[in-house]
Amino acid sequence: MDRVYQNQIALIQQGNLLLGKALIELYSLDELSPYLKQKGKGKFGNIVEALHYGIQNNNRSEPDVANLGIEIKTNPLVRRADGSFAPKEVVSLGMIDYTSIIDESFETSGFLRKNRKILYNMYWYETENQPIASYRFLLVDLVDLPEEDLKIIKKDWTIIKSKFESGQADSLSKSDTHYLAAGTKGGKNQQPKEYRSQKGLKFTKGRAFVFKSTYIKSLLEDYELTTLSNGQLGFIKSSGKEKFYLLSPQDNGDIKSAIESRFKHFIGKYDYEIANHFGEAEMFALKIDKGRWHWNTSLILTGKKKKNLSSHLEEFKKSGLTVKTIRVNSEYYPAEEVSFRTQDYLITEDSTWEESSLYFEMSKKFLWVIYRQSSIGCVLDRILFWSMPEEDLNTIRLKWEEYKAFILNADFRPSYFMNDECFYYMKIKDNKGGANKEFDGQKVTSLSHWMRRAYVQRILLLNGCLSIEEAIEILVGGWD
């Protein structure tokens, strides 16, 4: 029988016993042993719920602590090369009920009933062979989904529901939504399940609602990493940081439409006209600020010059939406190759592609802001929402595995894959060149990720930037 908690305070007090500690410090081996024999991917979460919270494992549609309407989630964090923590994986929020979803509204949905309030138990996953009883808890807190997030989550949920209604559930992708996604569950050998749609019975893989890792990562920013009284690391609630939102109430949680509405008044205008609209014409008059096109993007979205919009705006931060401002010629060939953040060298035998910073970066959704060169200046041509296709992500995965082998062999180079027949490579971003940082006692190069210009051009042309006939004529050759 489940332990009964009379109120939230009692539940949180029980949770706080975990902070900065591992189960082995709270429970004896005799108490742990029966639970450690369990099998399955969710083993550790089941142990925490049963042993620590006194809630037996179940597949109920109601929250774990039903009388309080609170779900308990136990999820791993990994430490990045810069010392920060990030989610190891998405947070699963329960299987999608194929028999009921098309008859539900968001407000009465099983998803919202189960996940409106979540008690997170986030622990430090250090190595693959680490005994699970030694996982140390870094953050324990109850999170009630804020209204700003609920509007976007509702929009995401509605998109997922519509795929089931139209019989297109098999085409669901994480790039379809922003905070909430429909992740596949059950492995490669899973038999497709039958579901009811407006077009009759259909089949698809088992799917679960999940919060994207970018959404969970954003939650960590409400906390400060500190040394606890027992000398261990832990997150405590911060005093409160100012947050900046793009969406207004009339946007109804639709991030894409909100962005499009901000840009529509400026499409077709010259770059200097846009800057002048915001009182920043000097940027283009002097022509010495290489970031002036990005500043235009920032001014359009926020009214201010902000360097990193993906960190500044809450909706971008939580969805992982990343801005790339790109200048192209009349055939949409970029003026420069497109760069991404710096690659870290902290790779071990246990490192996996799905947990790498490169996967985290390239699997995001991108907002491309395209300026097209004309005889008298650059015109804001269009914006494009884009996610990398799985086939291309797999190509980068293979390159990352090659890179991993190089690093494990201490084969440090000033660039990687530059001469390969591939749209992706790594090289230094600034103009200094050579070895400019230290790792493992050796001088190494600060390497950034790059996409070749021809690859970017193909994406633009395949997304309707020119007529089909014009695009076909251009789309030939390799990645030169």
ROTIGU-396648 format. One record per residue (C-alpha): residue in three letters; x, y, z. Coordinates in steps of 0.001 Angstrom, whole numbers. Layout:
PT code X Y Z
PT ALA X Y Z
...
# end
This chain:
PT code X Y Z
PT MET 0 0 0
PT ASP 1324 3469 -899
PT ARG 2479 5875 1782
PT VAL 7 8737 2223
PT TYR 1264 12349 2304
PT GLN -1173 14781 3875
PT ASN 194 17857 2103
PT GLN 2910 19104 -245
PT ILE 5152 20161 2619
PT ALA 5384 16589 3922
PT LEU 6222 15268 447
PT ILE 8874 17927 -184
PT GLN 10439 17284 3213
PT GLN 10783 13624 2287
PT GLY 12310 14605 -1044
PT ASN 14799 16995 547
PT LEU 16355 14087 2451
PT LEU 17887 13061 -892
PT LEU 19583 16358 -1733
PT GLY 23362 16008 -1820
PT LYS 23169 12352 -860
PT ALA 23075 8890 -2447
PT LEU 20701 6080 -1543
PT ILE 23577 4106 -20
PT GLU 23976 6910 2546
PT LEU 20309 6802 3522
PT TYR 19527 3092 3428
PT SER 21311 -59 4511
PT LEU 22343 -2798 2104
PT ASP 19601 -4991 3560
PT GLU 17033 -2326 2679
PT LEU 18492 -1748 -793
PT SER 19105 -5343 -1869
PT PRO 15521 -6367 -2783
PT TYR 15203 -3317 -5038
PT LEU 18603 -3605 -6713
PT LYS 17538 -6931 -8214
PT GLN 14991 -5191 -10419
PT LYS 15551 -4999 -14189
PT GLY 14696 -2469 -16869
PT LYS 15579 1026 -18034
PT GLY 13465 2774 -15405
PT LYS 14927 703 -12588
PT PHE 16476 3549 -10613
PT GLY 13358 5716 -10750
PT ASN 11277 2770 -9553
PT ILE 13665 2211 -6653
PT VAL 13500 5863 -5593
PT GLU 9705 5882 -5698
PT ALA 9267 2583 -3868
PT LEU 12087 2749 -1314
PT HIS 12268 6464 -566
PT TYR 8757 7729 -1233
PT GLY 6883 4522 -394
PT ILE 4995 4452 -3700
PT GLN 4783 1091 -5423
PT ASN 5510 790 -9141
PT ASN 2377 1110 -11242
PT ASN 1062 2042 -14667
PT ARG -1769 4205 -13390
PT SER -2914 7161 -15449
PT GLU -3170 9282 -12310
PT PRO -170 11034 -10694
PT ASP 2090 9029 -8385
PT VAL 904 10971 -5337
PT ALA -2720 10984 -6410
PT ASN -4260 12873 -3472
PT LEU -1884 15813 -4094
PT GLY -1880 15596 -7901
PT ILE 1909 15278 -7987
PT GLU 4013 13091 -10292
PT ILE 7500 11989 -9219
PT LYS 10309 11997 -11780
PT THR 13855 10753 -11280
PT ASN 16145 11903 -14080
PT PRO 19931 11948 -14685
PT LEU 22220 14929 -15229
PT VAL 25695 14821 -16763
PT ARG 28514 17276 -16252
PT ARG 29830 19153 -19277
PT ALA 33447 20094 -19940
PT ASP 32813 23628 -18651
PT GLY 31607 22289 -15292
PT SER 27904 22918 -15924
PT PHE 25240 20250 -15682
PT ALA 22784 19257 -18402
PT PRO 20087 16587 -18813
PT LYS 21395 13225 -19967
PT GLU 18125 12466 -21748
PT VAL 14542 13586 -22216
PT VAL 12098 13206 -19321
PT SER 9381 10660 -20069
PT LEU 5879 11720 -19007
PT GLY 3890 8550 -19621
PT MET 2760 6541 -22627
PT ILE 324 8139 -25050
PT ASP -3063 6482 -24712
PT TYR -4024 5795 -28311
PT THR -7588 4871 -27378
PT SER -8408 8206 -25754
PT ILE -6229 11005 -27108
PT ILE -8386 11935 -30106
PT ASP -11412 12308 -27819
PT GLU -9600 14473 -25251
PT SER -9160 18204 -24866
PT PHE -5900 19452 -23402
PT GLU -7604 20731 -20250
PT THR -9138 17316 -19511
PT SER -6283 15215 -20893
PT GLY -4589 12396 -19051
PT PHE -1275 14094 -19809
PT LEU -2149 17298 -17938
PT ARG -3837 15465 -15087
PT LYS -678 13417 -14537
PT ASN 2027 16030 -15166
PT ARG 661 19416 -14035
PT LYS 2883 19230 -10940
PT ILE 6157 17279 -10944
PT LEU 8525 16549 -8082
PT TYR 11911 16296 -9814
PT ASN 14713 14190 -8357
PT MET 17742 14986 -10519
PT TYR 20888 12979 -9891
PT TRP 24476 13031 -11137
PT TYR 25221 10286 -13640
PT GLU 29023 10080 -13721
PT THR 30018 6818 -15462
PT GLU 28329 3879 -17129
PT ASN 29643 1409 -14544
PT GLN 28720 3477 -11516
PT PRO 26631 1546 -8913
PT ILE 23165 3057 -8983
PT ALA 22968 3214 -5198
PT SER 25850 5738 -5344
PT TYR 24077 8189 -7681
PT ARG 24129 11497 -5813
PT PHE 21063 13760 -5971
PT LEU 21791 17310 -7112
PT LEU 18317 18836 -7273
PT VAL 15037 17972 -5583
PT ASP 12114 20336 -6082
PT LEU 8435 20525 -6908
PT VAL 7720 22324 -10192
PT ASP 4225 23517 -11062
PT LEU 4113 24208 -14801
PT PRO 3938 28004 -15262
PT GLU 1134 29505 -17338
PT GLU 3584 30821 -19963
PT ASP 4856 27290 -20561
PT LEU 1408 25699 -20435
PT LYS 248 27704 -23440
PT ILE 3141 26387 -25542
PT ILE 2800 22858 -24149
PT LYS -899 22969 -25057
PT LYS 26 23933 -28623
PT ASP 2549 21052 -28750
PT TRP 7 18588 -27342
PT THR -2555 19726 -29931
PT ILE -60 19136 -32765
PT ILE 624 15618 -31477
PT LYS -3090 14900 -31140
PT SER -3744 16143 -34695
PT LYS -1232 13613 -36054
PT PHE -3217 10805 -34452
PT GLU -6520 12255 -35692
PT SER -5271 12405 -39281
PT GLY -3643 8959 -39161
PT GLN -113 10387 -39405
PT ALA 1232 9369 -35995
PT ASP 4070 7418 -37614
PT SER 5463 10670 -39045
PT LEU 5718 12399 -35672
PT SER 9078 14056 -35087
PT LYS 10500 15978 -32137
PT SER 11033 18871 -34529
PT ASP 7238 19197 -34902
PT THR 6942 20721 -31439
PT HIS 8806 22971 -28999
PT TYR 8667 21841 -25340
PT LEU 6603 18641 -25395
PT ALA 7308 15838 -27859
PT ALA 6142 12315 -28714
PT GLY 9135 10038 -28209
PT THR 9242 6433 -29384
PT LYS 9347 3732 -26726
PT GLY 9958 2 -26679
PT GLY 13050 -530 -28853
PT LYS 13638 -1582 -32453
PT ASN 11829 -4919 -32212
PT GLN 8625 -3406 -30914
PT GLN 5478 -4366 -32804
PT PRO 3436 -1397 -34070
PT LYS 295 -674 -32071
PT GLU -3143 -49 -33499
PT TYR -4814 3311 -32982
PT ARG -8036 4935 -34093
PT SER -7995 7954 -36386
PT GLN -10501 9896 -38467
PT LYS -9368 7750 -41404
PT GLY -9942 4413 -39687
PT LEU -7529 2134 -37878
PT LYS -3805 2814 -38238
PT PHE -590 1430 -36757
PT THR 2454 3108 -35218
PT LYS 5206 2485 -32685
PT GLY 4569 2898 -29000
PT ARG 5049 6543 -28067
PT ALA 5343 8509 -24850
PT PHE 5011 12175 -24051
PT VAL 8437 13618 -23179
PT PHE 9838 16971 -22192
PT LYS 12725 17847 -24477
PT SER 16154 18032 -22868
PT THR 16338 21762 -23718
PT TYR 13212 22322 -21639
PT ILE 14653 20455 -18655
PT LYS 17995 22266 -19074
PT SER 16169 25583 -18842
PT LEU 14681 24533 -15490
PT LEU 18205 24295 -14072
PT GLU 18687 28019 -14679
PT ASP 16219 28756 -11877
PT TYR 18735 27256 -9461
PT GLU 22288 27920 -8312
PT LEU 24900 25178 -8006
PT THR 26437 25395 -4565
PT THR 28291 23389 -1931
PT LEU 25826 21992 588
PT SER 26359 21602 4325
PT ASN 27628 18036 3820
PT GLY 30316 19272 1424
PT GLN 28578 17879 -1657
PT LEU 27278 19764 -4690
PT GLY 23604 20582 -5004
PT PHE 21203 22999 -6672
PT ILE 19206 25440 -4574
PT LYS 16516 27823 -5783
PT SER 17996 31139 -6894
PT SER 16693 34496 -5748
PT GLY 15137 35009 -9142
PT LYS 16558 36078 -12471
PT GLU 14806 38467 -14831
PT LYS 13168 36558 -17680
PT PHE 12434 37835 -21173
PT TYR 9543 36464 -23210
PT LEU 8776 36808 -26896
PT LEU 5162 35673 -26838
PT SER 2273 37843 -25731
PT PRO -1153 36525 -24614
PT GLN -2640 36920 -28100
PT ASP 16 34567 -29553
PT ASN -1764 31608 -27878
PT GLY 1447 29668 -27339
PT ASP 2338 29569 -31044
PT ILE 6076 30321 -31210
PT LYS 6317 29981 -34990
PT SER 3439 32366 -35700
PT ALA 4727 34852 -33131
PT ILE 8133 34974 -34830
PT GLU 6597 35227 -38300
PT SER 4403 38123 -37190
PT ARG 7455 40022 -35882
PT PHE 9310 39599 -39171
PT LYS 6510 40118 -41698
PT HIS 6742 43927 -41507
PT PHE 10432 43826 -42441
PT ILE 10557 41169 -45180
PT GLY 11675 42855 -48427
PT LYS 13326 45801 -46680
PT TYR 17022 46657 -46961
PT ASP 19212 45920 -43956
PT TYR 19972 49616 -43351
PT GLU 16245 50425 -43475
PT ILE 15573 47916 -40718
PT ALA 18417 49309 -38604
PT ASN 17161 52866 -39170
PT HIS 13673 51824 -37982
PT PHE 15232 51011 -34589
PT GLY 17520 54061 -34515
PT GLU 20623 52009 -35315
PT ALA 21412 53233 -38856
PT GLU 25005 53978 -37871
PT MET 25807 50235 -37910
PT PHE 25358 50076 -41652
PT ALA 26663 53562 -42380
PT LEU 30034 52719 -40801
PT LYS 30070 49051 -41988
PT ILE 32576 48017 -39315
PT ASP 30378 45765 -37158
PT LYS 30399 42232 -38580
PT GLY 27422 41331 -36402
PT ARG 25147 44057 -37747
PT TRP 22805 41631 -39539
PT HIS 22423 39627 -36345
PT TRP 21707 42849 -34446
PT ASN 18867 43490 -36885
PT THR 17427 40068 -36064
PT SER 17670 40836 -32356
PT LEU 16082 44255 -32787
PT ILE 13150 42750 -34705
PT LEU 12506 40130 -32029
PT THR 13301 42052 -28842
PT GLY 13754 45738 -29713
PT LYS 17267 45470 -28246
PT LYS 20730 44357 -29348
PT LYS 21225 40974 -27694
PT LYS 24144 38765 -28702
PT ASN 22716 35335 -27916
PT LEU 18970 35223 -28511
PT SER 18888 31491 -27790
PT SER 19899 32278 -24201
PT HIS 18056 35569 -23852
PT LEU 14485 34639 -24824
PT GLU 12735 32068 -22640
PT GLU 10885 30460 -25555
PT PHE 14116 30005 -27509
PT LYS 15960 28701 -24464
PT LYS 13315 26132 -23533
PT SER 12654 24915 -27065
PT GLY 16312 24947 -28125
PT LEU 15464 27210 -31057
PT THR 18759 28559 -32414
PT VAL 19090 31639 -34633
PT LYS 21399 31750 -37652
PT THR 21529 34980 -39674
PT ILE 22875 34187 -43143
PT ARG 23755 36420 -46108
PT VAL 23446 34916 -49599
PT ASN 23879 35965 -53236
PT SER 21196 35932 -55933
PT GLU 21415 32109 -56154
PT TYR 21208 31744 -52359
PT TYR 24860 30766 -52053
PT PRO 26043 31951 -48602
PT ALA 28685 34653 -48288
PT GLU 30317 32581 -45518
PT GLU 30237 29048 -44228
PT VAL 27995 28629 -41198
PT SER 29684 28074 -37841
PT PHE 28453 26635 -34568
PT ARG 29772 26543 -31026
PT THR 33181 25295 -29929
PT GLN 33724 21541 -29506
PT ASP 34949 20281 -26149
PT TYR 37797 17793 -25752
PT LEU 36404 16056 -22681
PT ILE 35549 12720 -24334
PT THR 35992 9320 -22671
PT GLU 35366 5687 -23586
PT ASP 31925 6027 -21984
PT SER 30961 9074 -24085
PT THR 28029 8477 -26420
PT TRP 26725 10383 -29411
PT GLU 23277 10963 -27861
PT GLU 24889 12623 -24831
PT SER 27421 14695 -26768
PT SER 27328 18476 -26974
PT LEU 27427 18138 -30775
PT TYR 24236 16057 -30873
PT PHE 22609 18508 -28472
PT GLU 23510 21347 -30852
PT MET 22663 19773 -34195
PT SER 19383 18142 -33152
PT LYS 17841 21504 -32260
PT LYS 15370 23433 -34365
PT PHE 16880 26424 -36197
PT LEU 15512 29793 -37229
PT TRP 17406 30943 -40307
PT VAL 17158 34640 -41135
PT ILE 18153 35117 -44784
PT TYR 19515 38358 -46266
PT ARG 19880 38351 -50055
PT GLN 22464 40526 -51767
PT SER 21252 43036 -54365
PT SER 23060 45700 -56367
PT ILE 22594 48323 -53647
PT GLY 22530 46280 -50460
PT CYS 21161 43278 -48624
PT VAL 17423 42678 -48482
PT LEU 15755 40664 -45708
PT ASP 14527 37902 -47998
PT ARG 12783 35433 -45686
PT ILE 12937 33405 -42513
PT LEU 13047 29615 -42439
PT PHE 12411 27119 -39637
PT TRP 14625 24074 -40162
PT SER 15681 20891 -38394
PT MET 18483 18650 -39623
PT PRO 17180 15462 -41304
PT GLU 17931 12172 -39546
PT GLU 20112 11065 -42467
PT ASP 22370 14102 -42063
PT LEU 22420 13757 -38275
PT ASN 23613 10196 -38781
PT THR 26422 11460 -41045
PT ILE 27596 13816 -38307
PT ARG 27303 10976 -35792
PT LEU 29807 8958 -37845
PT LYS 32167 11949 -37925
PT TRP 31792 12399 -34176
PT GLU 32737 8740 -33646
PT GLU 35856 9317 -35761
PT TYR 36624 12410 -33698
PT LYS 36156 10417 -30477
PT ALA 38745 7876 -31675
PT PHE 41190 10702 -32484
PT ILE 40814 12234 -29014
PT LEU 41129 8911 -27184
PT ASN 44410 8413 -29066
PT ALA 45526 11965 -28177
PT ASP 45568 12773 -31904
PT PHE 45002 16537 -31648
PT ARG 44794 18441 -34924
PT PRO 44119 22025 -36040
PT SER 41128 20740 -38041
PT TYR 39171 17570 -38755
PT PHE 37355 16397 -41900
PT MET 38305 19494 -43906
PT ASN 39245 17394 -46941
PT ASP 36423 14860 -46626
PT GLU 33523 14698 -49061
PT CYS 31123 15829 -46355
PT PHE 29009 18888 -45607
PT TYR 30393 19034 -42040
PT TYR 33879 19656 -40656
PT MET 35741 21151 -37671
PT LYS 38280 23976 -37615
PT ILE 39291 27046 -35648
PT LYS 36783 29910 -35669
PT ASP 39003 32928 -35135
PT ASN 41930 34111 -37250
PT LYS 44701 33301 -34766
PT GLY 45248 29707 -35906
PT GLY 47353 27066 -34224
PT ALA 47196 25709 -30699
PT ASN 45474 28250 -28491
PT LYS 44267 26297 -25465
PT GLU 45502 23518 -23210
PT PHE 44000 20066 -22649
PT ASP 45514 17082 -20867
PT GLY 48883 18849 -20711
PT GLN 49016 19536 -24447
PT LYS 48424 22593 -26609
PT VAL 45258 22114 -28659
PT THR 43079 24185 -30961
PT SER 39686 25704 -30098
PT LEU 37627 23990 -32771
PT SER 34183 25000 -33976
PT HIS 31672 23041 -36034
PT TRP 30999 24183 -39591
PT MET 28544 23547 -42425
PT ARG 29775 24048 -45964
PT ARG 28137 26763 -48010
PT ALA 26864 24400 -50708
PT TYR 25013 22386 -48064
PT VAL 23312 25508 -46731
PT GLN 22427 26557 -50286
PT ARG 20819 23166 -50936
PT ILE 18682 23510 -47826
PT LEU 17486 26938 -48941
PT LEU 16730 25797 -52473
PT LEU 14925 22665 -51304
PT ASN 12754 24882 -49125
PT GLY 11463 26937 -52029
PT CYS 13837 29886 -52215
PT LEU 13870 29586 -56026
PT SER 11569 27938 -58537
PT ILE 11897 24174 -59004
PT GLU 13517 24680 -62412
PT GLU 16071 27175 -61075
PT ALA 16843 24988 -58054
PT ILE 17413 21851 -60143
PT GLU 19822 23766 -62383
PT ILE 21887 24832 -59350
PT LEU 21686 21633 -57287
PT VAL 24623 19758 -58789
PT GLY 28123 18919 -57583
PT GLY 29546 18052 -54181
PT TRP 30199 20081 -51030
PT ASP 32831 22437 -52441
# end
